[in-house]
């Protein structure tokens, strides 16, 4: 397995043990801000290059939590390369 794949898996799974079942409660207001940020930056968060997420004040833990929540709600998909890709009205 390539190192970036391990990094991507770690990034998106970093919060798995925060609550039973691997789910953590997400702040819906903060998640909406995250979605707007990602939409404004091309609808994709690359696991190896997502400085814009950190520059906006979001942590890797939040990224992981939002990624799981959005994927579960079918508002996003996780690509083969570990990237988060939004599936919203703006990102279709």
C-alpha positions as a printed Julia matrix, in Angstrom:
92×3 Matrix{Float64}:
   0.0    0.0    0.0
   1.3    3.44  -0.91
   2.08   5.89   1.93
  -0.49   8.43   0.74
  -3.18   5.73   0.88
  -2.31   5.05   4.5
  -2.38   8.77   5.23
  -5.78   9.11   3.55
  -7.2    6.17   5.48
  -5.83   7.57   8.72
  -7.18  11.02   7.96
 -10.72   9.86   7.33
 -10.77   7.25  10.06
  -8.99   9.25  12.77
 -12.14   9.84  14.76
 -13.54   6.31  14.59
 -13.19   5.54  18.27
 -14.74   8.76  19.54
 -18.09   7.08  20.24
 -19.43   3.55  20.03
 -20.01   2.56  16.43
 -17.42   5.03  15.19
 -19.75   8.02  14.98
 -19.22  11.36  16.58
 -21.83  14.07  16.88
 -21.21  16.89  14.44
 -22.07  20.53  14.86
 -24.5   21.16  11.99
 -23.58  24.84  11.76
 -19.88  24.03  11.58
 -20.56  21.27   9.03
 -22.51  23.75   6.86
 -19.52  26.12   7.0
 -17.25  23.23   5.99
 -19.51  22.31   3.05
 -19.56  25.93   1.85
 -15.75  26.06   2.09
 -15.31  22.85   0.11
 -17.85  23.96  -2.5
 -15.91  27.23  -2.93
 -12.68  25.26  -3.37
 -13.68  22.87  -6.13
 -15.94  20.41  -4.25
 -13.04  18.11  -3.33
 -10.74  17.63  -0.35
  -7.55  15.85  -1.28
  -6.11  13.8    1.61
  -2.56  14.87   0.76
  -3.2   18.55   0.05
  -5.99  20.19   2.0
  -4.3   23.24   3.48
  -7.37  25.38   2.73
  -9.3   23.3    5.28
  -6.75  24.05   8.01
  -6.38  27.69   6.97
 -10.13  28.04   7.54
  -9.73  26.68  11.08
 -10.94  23.11  10.64
  -9.02  20.23  12.23
  -8.3   16.8   10.79
 -10.68  15.36  13.39
 -13.47  17.62  12.13
 -12.6   16.68   8.55
 -12.92  13.01   9.43
 -16.19  13.52  11.31
 -17.71  15.65   8.56
 -16.55  13.2    5.89
 -18.27  10.28   7.59
 -21.44  12.26   8.31
 -21.69  13.65   4.77
 -21.03  10.25   3.21
 -23.66   8.64   5.45
 -26.15  11.31   4.38
 -25.15  10.78   0.72
 -23.95  14.39   0.44
 -20.41  13.19  -0.31
 -18.41  10.26  -1.58
 -14.97   9.06  -0.63
 -12.93   8.45  -3.78
 -10.58   5.57  -4.48
  -7.7    7.89  -3.57
  -9.27   8.83  -0.23
 -10.49  12.23  -1.41
 -13.76  13.62  -0.15
 -15.98  14.66  -3.05
 -19.15  16.57  -2.33
 -22.39  15.66  -4.08
 -24.41  18.81  -3.51
 -26.44  21.05  -5.82
 -23.31  23.13  -6.34
 -21.06  20.13  -6.89
 -23.06  17.91  -9.24
